[in-house]
Amino acid sequence: MAGTRIATLAEAHLRGPRFVFIAALFAALGGLLFGYDTGVISGALIFIKREFGLTTAAEEIVVSGVLLGATIGAIIGGKAADFFGRRRVLLVTAAIFGIGALTSAIAPSPAILIVSRVVLGLAIGLASTNVPVYLSEVAPARARGWVVSLFQLAVTIGIVIAYLTDYAFAGMEGWRWMLGLAVVPALVFGAGMFFLPETPRWLIRGGQHEVAHRVLIRIRELADVDVEIEEIKASLAQQTESGRWVDLLSQQVRPALIVGLGLAIFQQITGINTVIYYAPKILQAAGFNSASGAILATAGVGVVNVSMTIIAMFLVDRAGRRPLLLVGIAGMIVTLGMLGLSFRISNQSVQLAWIAVICLMGYVASFAISLGPIFWLMIAEIYPLKIRGLAEGMAATFNWGSNLLVSLTFLTLVEKLGASSTFLLYAFASVASWLFAYYLAPETKGRTLEEIEAFWRTDRRHRQMPN
Ligand code: BGC
């Protein structure tokens, strides 16, 4: 309650769009930590390996510990958000981010480092289930696309900051600094969440109508608050019991569940993190001789990722979700296909190295306008309110599980099948993902969350929501 009072004071001067913007910026810091903590390990690993004398297997565990933790965090995150509220869970998440960063920075042994990375992963999983839902529930319908996509933008910025931090501390072999510095955004994130309010939708769901009313007035500037409250109440009234696991399979939720889980899996099995986690290795395999050249090109890939995410944010509420998904995934198919073929027709050469760079950048750009932001956006907006946290958590869990699978198998696949076939495999997965998006992904642009909910109850076969 004290938190709510302070929040009320702090927001007295912040209303309307400005409030939503500030709220979104703070909440999105959860995304920045997600990007930083997953990206930072690529540069830190060499020094960790040297200091602790890690075997390859131990190295893989250090890298994938975070993904394992994130899978667990996503499993509990959704249910926790429905039960305790989005804001409270995000506050705890910030604390875990901070603790994980500190303990991994001072870890005296590989075992403690691995445990700390799993703990950090837990926070990442919690953030990935809760930040998008928080953002989608405070944003007005017309701007929801870009507000929620701030999360993905923050993830990509976090990745670039991690690459740059790695680069800055590489000279002094400062892996402890690389891992430990994440405590700074964790503190800012925690402080921000302390002052931000709970989402009106979660409050109404819990019967706290007056508080919800106050929060909505602040974030919408009076005008249509009553309409929105009535809509939220009406959508709650349509549903019977509140979110239980079995409800995920109910007739009303199942189609949305399939869309969310499908996008979760396709976002990962089309190979994005082979590039994000292993770009320097891929570039070296393609013929970049110097490690620093490969690292610089990797930073370039990171910058393309951020820039294209900004373009996607601009387009997502104008062009809509489906055009971006379909154009972007088509781009992924072409660039992955070219990458696969170029590894086949020539051996390591300067030309191949450059073709590889261009393909990788084109591929990341295509991902950044489609599956990158739109997966996180859709899973925050397509589910009915009563089951939103749970269903979103399930999609995030599948996403992290698939990420773990791809990250653990990539190097082995390259070893056994060769780089060419491996990338062609991801190109093939992209074709399947295009078909999936074409036939099943709905257009949610400009719809209120309540309209989207009503859509699943009516004619689910329309990909285009009726006016
Ligand atoms: C994905 C991450 C990926 C990142 C790259 C996110 O949407 O979920 O796995 O590392 O995009 O920008």
Residues whose N, C-alpha, C, O or C-beta is under 5 A from the ligand:
A	BS01	BGC	T156 I276 G372
